Amino acid sequence: MLQHSWVILLLPLVGTAVISILGRYLSKLATSLVACGVVGLAFLGTVAAAVQLEGLPPRLQAVQEVLFRWIVSGPLHISFGLLVDPISLLFMLVITGVGFLIHVYSVGYMGEDKNFRLYFAYLNLFIFTMLLLVMANNFLWLLVGWGGVGLASYLLIGFWYERPSAVAAAIKAFVMNVIGDVGIFLAIFLIYLSFHSVSYNRVFHLAYTHPAAAGVMTAITLLLLLGAVAKSAQLPLHTWLFDAMEGPTPVSALIHAATMVTAGVYLVARCYPLYHLSPTGATAVAVVGGASALLAATIGTAQTDIKRALAASTMSQIGYMIMAVGLGMYAAGLFHFLTHAFFKALLFMAAGNIIHALGGEQDLRKMGGLAKRLPVTYWSFLAGTLAISGIPGFSGFFSKDELLGQTLNRGHVVLWAVGVAAAFLTAFYMFRMFFLAFSGSYRGEVHPHGEAPRVMLVPTVILAVLAVVGGYLVLPGVWDLIGNFLAPAFSHWHGGAGAVGNPHHVNWLSMGISVLLALAGFGVAYQVYHRRAWQPAPWPFLSQLLYRKYYFDELYDAVFVRPAVRLGAVFGAVADRLVIDGGVMGLARGVRTLGNGLVFLQSGYVRRYALTIALGAAAILAYYVFWA
Amino acid sequence: MNLAALLPAEILAGTALAVLLADLFLPHRDKAYLGLLSAAGLAAALGGTARQLAAGLHASLWGGIFLLDPFALFFQTIVLGAALLVLGVSLPYLERWGRDDGEFYALLLMAVLGAMMMVASRNFLEIYVAMELLSVSSYALAGFLRPDPRSGEAALKYYLQGVLASAALLYGISLLYGLSGSLDLSVVGARSAGSLGVVALVLVAGGFALKIAAVPFHMWAPDTYQGAPAPVAAFLSTASKAAAFAVLARVLLTAFPAAQGPWQELFAVVAAASMALGNLAALGQRNVRRMLAYSSIAQGGYVLIALAVATPTAVAASLFYLAVYVFMNVGAFSVLSFLAGPTGGEELADLDGLAERRPALALALAVFLISLAGMPLTAGLMGKLYLFYAAVQGGYAWLALWGVVFTVVSYFYYFRVLRHLFWGTAPPRPAAPAASVPAGLALGAATLATVLFGVFPQPLLQLALHSLGMLR
C-alpha cells in the first residue's frame, strides 16, 4: 500500500465521479454504499500504509512516489508526486477514519434531503481534495488541494442554497479563504525565487545549504501563516467559521471541526524547517494561536446557537494547536489535533442528534431536559464535554496538558497563562452548553422526536469511545506513542529538534493548575446553568460584546465591505460608463467596421482574387528587388 | 529497407486502390463498408507512422529523394490523424447527402498520400508531384456534392487559384534549377544566392502559402470552405495546411538558411497580415462556416509566427499548435457538418438553443471554440502561449503583441457563437439527425484531446521538440 498510496487518493475521486455521473441511476442505498465504501476502503488502505511505514527504519519513513511530470519548462520542473510520512499519515488516518464515520452518520442525517446524491458527491470530493492537500510532495500541489478543500467547503456550506443566509455564509467563507490562498501563492513565488524549486525535499534541503536572506524567510513564513490563519479560522480571518455553521451538521463535524480547519496546523508542521529558520515567523504563529485560543473561548461563553458555540470552541482549540506548532512543539500540537478530531466531531454529531430530534432547532435557550429523551446522545455529549474540558482520564486532558506543560517547560509563561485561562473558559462554556441542553426542563415549543436512527447513533458512540480512550496514546511519564510515531518525520531536516517532548518531563504544576481550573469552570457552569431556566447575562454590555464576537463582522463590514461596494458603485458609474463603454465599445465598433470593410473586398469574382494574389506577390517581389 | 520504411504509405495507396476496385462490385446498400475499409487503412498507416515516430526513425530513401525523419513523421502523424477524424465524420455526412460512394474515400486517401509524401520529400520535383496529388484530389473533394452548386463553385475557385499557385511554384523551381542545376533541397539553397534566388524563393513560398491560406494568398479559402462538404473543409483547413507548412518550413530552414534574414521579414509581415485580416473579417460573418474559414486564415497566421522567428523553440511551438489545431478545427467543422442539411443551416441563428436540442454537440462545439479562442484549460491556449513566448524570446515581441491583440479581437466572434448556443432561444425545428458511432467517436476523441493537451501539454511539446532533429 505504501508504494501505491495513489490508490488511497484516487478512491474518493472515483466515488465522487461515480455519484456525479451515474447519480440518477443510483438508489439512495447504492449512493450511500459507494460514498461510504470508498472512504472506508481508503481508511483501510491508510491503515495498511501506516503498518508498513512503521516497519521501515526511521530514516526511510518518508516514501515519495512521483506519479507524473506536470510542467517541464526550462528550469521549472514540477512533478506530481505523493509523500507519505508520519505527518501525512496521521492526517490521512483522521481524514479517512473520522471521515468514514461522518459519511455513515450523514446517511441518516441527510436521509430525507432532496439532494442526497449531490451531498455525497461533494463530501467525497472534499475527502479527495483534503487527501491531496496532505499527500502532495510539493507546494504547488499542496495549493491545489488547499484550493480544492476551499471549494468543497464552499459548496457544502451553501448546500441548502434556498437559504439566503447559507449562500452568504458560503461566499464569506470562500472570500476569506481566498485571501489565505493568495498568501500561500505569494509564499510559493518567494520560495521558487529563493530555491528554484517547489518540492518540499529540495526546498527544505536548500533552505539550510543555500540559505535565503532572513527577511525573505520571514516573508515566506508569514505568508504561509496568512494561509494557515484563513483556513484554520484564526485571528483575524476567523469570522467565516461561525457563519459556516449554516452548512449541514455532519459537514460542520467533518470539515469545520475535524479536518479542513486543521490544515493550517498541517502547513506549519510540514514547513517546520522553514519556521526553524525564521524565529519571527514562528513567534507570530504562536502568538496568533494563543490569542485566538483565548479570544474564541470568551466568545464561546455567550453564544446561544449550539453550533456557533461549538464553532467558537473549534477556533479556540485550533488556537492551541497553532500555538503549539509555533513554539516548535509539533508532536504536542498534532496530538491535540488527533484528540480534537475525535471529541469535536463527536460533539458536532451529538449536537446534530439534538437538532435532528428538535426538528432543526439550534437555539440553546429552547432546549433543556433532553437527558431522558436522548439518553445515548446525552452520554456521548457528556463524554465529549469531559474530554474537551480536560477532565483527567479523558482524551483532551492528555493532549492539552502535554501541550500546556511543555509550554511552561520552555519558559513561555505568558502563552501558558493564556492557555490555562482558555482552559478554564473551555470547561465553563462546554458545561454551560451541556447543562442548557440536557438538564432542567424542556423550554422549546416543538415536541421533540426520540433518539436518532441507529445509523447516526453508532458512529456517535464509536467516536465517544475514541474521545475517552484516545488520550492514552500518550501517558505522561510512561509512554509517548504519538511522539514515537511522529519522531522520524522530524529527523529529516534541521529544525526538528525538540519537536517531540520528553514524556518523562511531566510538568505537574501546570497539570495541577489546569485541572483545578477546569474543575472550577465546571463548578461555575454548574452554579449558573444547572437545572435553571435561561437567564440573560448580568452585564449586558459584556455579554453583547461576546455574543457579537467583538464586533469583528461589523468592523469588517464598515472598513472593507461597504467601502468596496461604494467604490464599485463609483467605478460602475464613472469608469464603466466613460472608459469601458466609451473607449472599449468605441474601439470594438471601429474594429467591426474595419472587418466589414475587409469582407467587402471578398467579392466572389475569381479574377479579383487572382489580381490580389498577383498584386501581393508583385509587392513582395518589388520589396526584395528594389529595397532590400 | 526502402519499401519497409514506406509501409504506411504503401498501405494507404493499397487501400485507396482497393476501395476504388471494390466500389465497382459492391451493391449500393453496402457502400458503408468502403468507409470502414478506408478507416482501417488509415488507422493502420497511422499506427505504423506513430511507431516509426516513437522509434525515432531517421531514414534517407532512394538516394535522398525521401527523408523519413522525426519531423516528417510528426507531420505524417498529424495528417493521418486529421484524416481519420475527418473520415469518421464523413460517414454519416455523405450518407445524408446520398453521396456515400467509394470515390470520396479513395480521393481522401489519395490526398492523404500526397500530403504524406510531400512532407517527406527532399527534392523539389518530388515535392511538386506529391503536392499535385494532394491538390488534384482536394479539388475533386471540394466539388464532391454535385447537387449543390456551391460545392462546384468551391471546387472551381480552389482549382483556378491552385493552378496559379502551382504555376508560381513551378516557375520558382525552374529558376532555382537554372541557378543551381539541382532539385535537391540540400544543394539548391547554397547555389542560389543573389536577388534572383530571392525572387525564386518568394515564388516557391507563394505556392505553399496558398495551401496555408496565408494573406495575400487566402482569397479562395472562405468560398471553398463554405461551399465544400464540411468534412472536406475540415481536411483542407488542417491536414492540407499542416503539410504545406511542413514543406515550407523544411525548404526554408534546410535549403535557405543563408537567406534567413529576408524570408524572416517576409513571414513576419505575412503572419501579421493573416492574423489581422482573418480575425477582422471573421467579425462580420453570419455564416458560421465562413466565419471558421476566416478564423482558419488567422490561425494560419499564428502558426507562421514560427517561420518569422525561426528559432527551434518557435518551430516546436508551431508543431504543437498544428497538432492541437487539428483536433479543434476538425472538431468545429465536424459539429457544423451534423447540423447542416442540403438547405443550409449554418447561419448563426441556426445555432440558437442548440445546447437544449443537442447538449453534447453544443458542449463539444463550445470546447473547440474556446480552444480556438485560446482560453485556459484548452490546448489552444497552451499552443498560443508557446508561440507567443517563442516570439518574445526570438526578438519578435511586436509580433507576439500583435497576436495577442488579434486574439482579443477573435473572442468577439468565437464567443458570439457561444451566446447563440447557450442563450439563444430557437423556434422549434426538426431535430438534427443523430450522430453515428464513428462520428461520435471522432468528435469525442477531438474534444478529449483538446482538453487533455490543454491540461497536460508536456508530452506533446516534448515530442515536438524531439521532432526538430533536422534543425540541429
Boltz contact constraints between the chains, C-beta under 6 A:
constraints:
  - contact:
      token1: [A, 72]
      token2: [B, 458]
      max_distance: 6.0
  - contact:
      token1: [A, 591]
      token2: [B, 409]
      max_distance: 6.0
  - contact:
      token1: [A, 592]
      token2: [B, 283]
      max_distance: 6.0
  - contact:
      token1: [A, 594]
      token2: [B, 280]
      max_distance: 6.0
  - contact:
      token1: [A, 595]
      token2: [B, 280]
      max_distance: 6.0
  - contact:
      token1: [A, 595]
      token2: [B, 281]
      max_distance: 6.0
  - contact:
      token1: [A, 595]
      token2: [B, 283]
      max_distance: 6.0
  - contact:
      token1: [A, 595]
      token2: [B, 284]
      max_distance: 6.0
  - contact:
      token1: [A, 596]
      token2: [B, 284]
      max_distance: 6.0
  - contact:
      token1: [A, 598]
      token2: [B, 277]
      max_distance: 6.0
  - contact:
      token1: [A, 598]
      token2: [B, 280]
      max_distance: 6.0
  - contact:
      token1: [A, 598]
      token2: [B, 281]
      max_distance: 6.0
  - contact:
      token1: [A, 599]
      token2: [B, 281]
      max_distance: 6.0
  - contact:
      token1: [A, 599]
      token2: [B, 284]
      max_distance: 6.0
  - contact:
      token1: [A, 606]
      token2: [B, 157]
      max_distance: 6.0
  - contact:
      token1: [A, 606]
      token2: [B, 160]
      max_distance: 6.0
  - contact:
      token1: [A, 609]
      token2: [B, 219]
      max_distance: 6.0
  - contact:
      token1: [A, 612]
      token2: [B, 216]
      max_distance: 6.0
  - contact:
      token1: [A, 612]
      token2: [B, 219]
      max_distance: 6.0
  - contact:
      token1: [A, 613]
      token2: [B, 217]
      max_distance: 6.0
  - contact:
      token1: [A, 616]
      token2: [B, 216]
      max_distance: 6.0
  - contact:
      token1: [A, 617]
      token2: [B, 206]
      max_distance: 6.0
  - contact:
      token1: [A, 620]
      token2: [B, 202]
      max_distance: 6.0
  - contact:
      token1: [A, 621]
      token2: [B, 199]
      max_distance: 6.0
  - contact:
      token1: [A, 621]
      token2: [B, 202]
      max_distance: 6.0
  - contact:
      token1: [A, 624]
      token2: [B, 198]
      max_distance: 6.0
  - contact:
      token1: [A, 625]
      token2: [B, 195]
      max_distance: 6.0
